[in-house]
Amino acid sequence: MAETSLIFPAQEYRRRIGALQAEMEQGGHDALILTSPADVFYVTGFLTRFWESPARPWFLLIPRAGDPVAVIPAIGADLMGRTWITDIRTWDAPDPVDDGVSLLAESLATMVPANGAIGLPMGLETHLRMPLGDYLRLADRLAPRRMTNATAVVQRVREIKSEAEIDKIRAICSIASDTFDNVHDFARGGEPLDRVFRAFQAMLLDHGADWVSYVAGGAGPGGYGDVISPADARPLASGDILMLDTGAVKDGYFCDFDRNYAIGPAPDDARRAHAALHAATEDALAQLRPGMLARDAHRILTEGLRKRGAQPGGGRLGHGLGLTLTEWPSFTPKDTTELRAGMVLTLEPGAEIAPGRILVHEENIVLRDSGPELLSRRAPADLPELPA
């Protein structure tokens, strides 16, 4: 009889736990505490929007050997009981006096020897989802056990996606690609940008996204000023460049890519910038290989833009992708993370057209031994035009 499990078969989660435990052994960690939504979901399949409430902490404990232990608020017991996790310990939360600290300390004390090390993700792109005061009380109660940095344990395992994970990301990329192909249904000259954003989200949901955690973009004459602002009610006008960017979610996995559109005939400088962005992305699709470093991807994209007469934008030019909208590594000149087969990544070159006017292009890939495989449907080489 198959084990109870959500999203993936239990065997997939057992493989992940085994990989984490191998890294824990190498790093000298006797147990690992996971507190963030993505990390807890990664090893359990516990998928819920209830994380939006900051009122309760959640803990998933992984011993160096054996099965995980969930130490969670009682409100989550039923859902966690439908995952493959069998050892579920609960308290009535929120508790202003002892919000799980005693139960967590007792669980760890039986799992870790008195001179042992308890790993926590502590580095870049991690956070501790419990009150700092409670963390200090926990560390005091568990002393002389040590709290140690386990960032690499989690990141080296999570950054390599299984084929089952890649299929989930491919599915949400397909939903977003279908939506981008139909932007002409709701975006045209005279349409307010905020209404376009709402229609974009509605179509993503209608095409099968579970939710749309992130929608951004911009619009302006010949380009836009940034890619993170909320939409305003200014109507689209002839000569504007519209960009839409989404982090839609299916079964807990994200896509993250954008598309650009001209309202009416595309201005020449925007058309040239779009062509340069598309060509630089082609360079990365042709050249990226496992064994390169994250900074090599930045170099390829930057050189690709410059040799076509475009001015590269500042900031990173891509990143990891999966259980969160952005994951490590970052394509910057300083990031020396090794790129490995099985990483899901974004290619995100940006070009400055004029002061205060930019264009950004993004695709989603999985890196194979032979090079990148597109997960997003490739953008057209020519800047698409919408009715003015």
N, C-alpha and C positions, 0 to 999 in steps of 0.2 A: 504494500500500500504506500502510495507517494506521501511524503511529508507535506503538512500544511505549509503553504508559502504564498507570498504576494509578489507580483510583478515578474519575478524570475523563479525558476525551480530552486529548491533549497540547495542543490548541488552548486549552483553559481555562487551563493553566499558562502558556502563552506570553502570554496576555492579562494574567495577573497579573504576570509578569516585566516586560512592557511598561509596566504602570501603576507598578510600583516604580521602574523606570528613569526614567520621567518625573518622579517625585518626587525621585529622586536628582539629576537634572539641575538641577531648581529649587533644591535645597538645597546644591548644590556638592559632592556626594559622588562620588568616582571609583570606588568599590566599596563593597559592602555585605556585612558578615559576619553570617550568621544562625547561631545556635547552639542555640536552644530547640526542643523537640519540635514545638510548634505552628507556628513559623515555617518550619522545615525541611519539615514536612509540607505546609504551604500552597503552597510553590512546587515540590514534587516529587511528592507522593503517596506518600512513603516512610512507611508506616504500620506501626508495630511497638510491642509492649509492652517491647521491650528497653531503652527509655529508663529503665525502672525501675532498671536497674543504673547506679550513678554512676561506674563504673570507667573509662569512656571518654568523651572529648569528641568532638563531631561538628560539622563546619563546612560551610556552604553559602555559596559566594562568588558575588555577582552583580556583574558589571562594569557600568560606565555604558552600555556597548553590547555586544551579543553574548550568548551563552548562558551559563548558570550553570556553576560548577565545584563538584563535591562533593569535599571533602577529609575522608575518613572512615576509621575503622578497617577493616581488611581483612575482618572478620567481617560487615560490612554490604554488601560489594561485590555479592554475588549479588542481594539484594533491591533495592538502588539500581539495578542493571543492568536491572531489570524496569520501572523508571520511565522517563520520557521523557529523563532526564539521560544524556548520552553521555560527558562528560568527568568521569571518576571516578578520583581519585587516592587511594591508600591507604597506610597504614603498619600494621605489626604492633603492635596495642595490647592491653593497656596496656604502655607503655614508660616505666619510671621515670626514664630518662635524658632522653629526648626524645619526649614523647607527642604527636607531630604538629606540634610548633612549627616545626621546620625546613621541613617540607613545606608548611605553611601560609604561612610567611614567603616561601618561594621562589615560591609560586603568586601571592601578593599583589604581590610585587616586580615580576613581569612584567605585572601588570594595572594598577598604579597608578604614575604618574610620581613622581619623587623628591620633588617639592614638592606631592604630591597629598593627598587627604583620604580616609580609610577610615571609613565610617559603621558605627556599632554602635547598636542600641537601648540607651539608657541611662536612660530615664525611668521613671515609675510603670508598674507592671504589666509590667516587663521584667526579665530576669535574664541574666547572662553564664554560660553553662554550660561553663566551663573554669576550671581553677585560676587564682587571681589571680596567683600567681607566674609561670605560663606566659604570661598576658596581658601582664605587665610585660616579660618577656623578648621577646615578640613585638613589642611597641611599640618596644623598644630596637633590635631588629634592623632594623625597618622605618624608623626615623628617617632623614631628617627628615620623612618622611610623618607626617601627623597623624591621630589617632583622633578622630572627631567624632560628635556626638549625632545619630543617625538615627531617634529614636523616632517622630517625626511621619511619616517616610517609610513605615514599616511600618503604623502605626496608621491613617493616613488611607486606605490602600489596603485593609487587611484589614477595616475596620469596615463597608465596603459589600459585601454579599454578592451574588454572582451568583445567577441563578435556579437554577442547578445546586446551589449550596450551600444555598439556601433549601429546595429539595426534600429534601436530606439531613436538614436540621433538622426539617422537617415530618414526615418518616418516623419519626424517633426520638421526636418528640412524640406521634405516633399510637400508638406502642408503649407509651409511658408512660401515655397516656390510657386505653388498653385495660386496663392493669394497675390503674390507680386505680379504674376502674369495677368491678373484681373484688376489691377489698380485703375485701369481706364474706366471701370464701372462706377467709380465714386470720386475720382480726382480729375479736375479740369479747371480751367480759368473761371474765376468768380466764386469758386467753392472755398469757404473758410477753412483754414488749416486745421483748426480743432475738430471740425466736423469730419475732415479727411482722416484724422487720427482715430476717431471713434469708429468710423466705417471700416478702417483697416483692422482694428481689433475685432469687430463683429464678424468680419469675413474669416479671419483666422479661426475663430471659435466655430463658425459655421462649417469650415473645412475640416474640423476635427481636432483642433488644439484643445487641451484640457483647460488651460488658462493662459493668459498673456501677461507674464510678469513684467515685461519691459517693452515699451514702445517709445521711440525717440526719433529724432530726425531734425529737419529744418527746411526752410524755404526762403529764398530771397533772390533778388535780381542777379543773375549770372552765377549764383552760388549761395552759400549760407555761412553764418558766422560761427556756429558751433553745432555739435551733434547730440547735446544732452538737454537742451531746453524743452520745457513743456510747450505744447502748441498754443498759439494765440488765435484770435478770431479774424486775423487779417486775411482777406480773400486772396487766393492765388491769382497772379496776373501774368500776362504774356511776357516772356523773357525770364521768368522765375525758373530756378532749379529746385525741384522738390526731392528730398531724400527721406525715405522711410526705413527704419531700422527696428528689428524685433528680436526679442528673446521670448519666443513662445515655448510652451512646455507640453510634452506628451509623456505620460507614464514617468514623470519625474525628471526627464532629460530635456535639455535646452537646445534650440538652434540659436544662432546669433549672426545674422548677416543683413545687409542693406541693399537697396537699389535706388538709383537716381533717375529722374525724369525731367525733361524740359517741358515747360508750359508754352505751347506754340513752338516756333522755330528755335532751335538751340543756338545760343550765342557762340560765336566761333571759339572764344577762349575756353568756355566750358566744354565744348565738344572736343577740343584738343586735350584738355585735362582728363576727360573721361577716357579717351583713347589711350593716353599714357598710363593711367591707372590700370586699365584692362591689360595692356601689354606687359607692365611690370608684374602683374599677377601671373600672367602666362610664363614669365621668366621663373618665378618661384615654383609654379607647377611643374616646370621642366627640370629644375635644378635641385630642389630640396631632396635630401636623402637622410636616412638614419645615420647617426654618427656626427652630423653637423651640430652646431650649437645654436641656441636661440638667436644669438647675435648675428649668425650667418644669414638667417632669414631676413633680419632687418637690413643687412648689407645688400642682399640681392634685390630687395624691393626698392631701397634707396637708389642704388645704382641704376635700376631699371627705369625709374622716374627721371633721373638726371640725364641719362643718355637720350631721352626723348624730349628734353627741353622743359621738363616740369620741375617745380620746386617742391621737394618733399616736405610734408607737414611735420610738426614736432610731435613728440610723444611716441608711444609704442605703435608698432605697425602690425600687430596681431597678438594672439594669446591662446592659451588652452581653453577647452570648452567641454562641458559634460553635465554634471549634476548642478552646476551653477553657471550663470551667464558668462562669467569669465573665470578661468582657472589659470594656474601657472603652466608653462612659463610665460614671460612677456617678451615680445620681439623688440628689444632695445639693444643699444650698443654695449650695455654692461651685463646682460644676462647670459651666463655661460652654461645654462642647463643643457644637457645633451638631449637632442631630439632622438626619439626611439620609435621603432615600428609599433603601431597600435595607439599612438597619441592622436587625439582629435584636436585640431587646431583651427584658428581663423587666420586668414591672410587679409590684412586690413591696411593697405597703403592709403595715404592721404596726400593731397597736393594743395598748395596754396596758389590760388589763381591771382589774387591781389590782396593787399592788406585788408583783413577782415572778411575775406571771401575764400572759402575752401570747398573741396570736393573730396569725399571719402568713399572708398569702394571696399566691399568685404565679401569673402567666400568662406565656406566651411569645408574642411578636408579631413581625411584620416591619412596618416603617414604610413605607407606600406614599405616593405623592403625595397620595392622597385621605384618608390616615389609616392607623391600625393595621389589620392583618389578623392574626387569631388563628392561631397555629400549634398551640398546645395546645387541647384540647377544653375549652370553657368550664365552669368549676365551677358547680354548682347554687347558686342564690341562697339557699336554705335549707340550714342546716348538716345534713349527712346523719347518720343515726343507725345505729349497729351494735348487734347484740344484746348485752345486758348479761349 
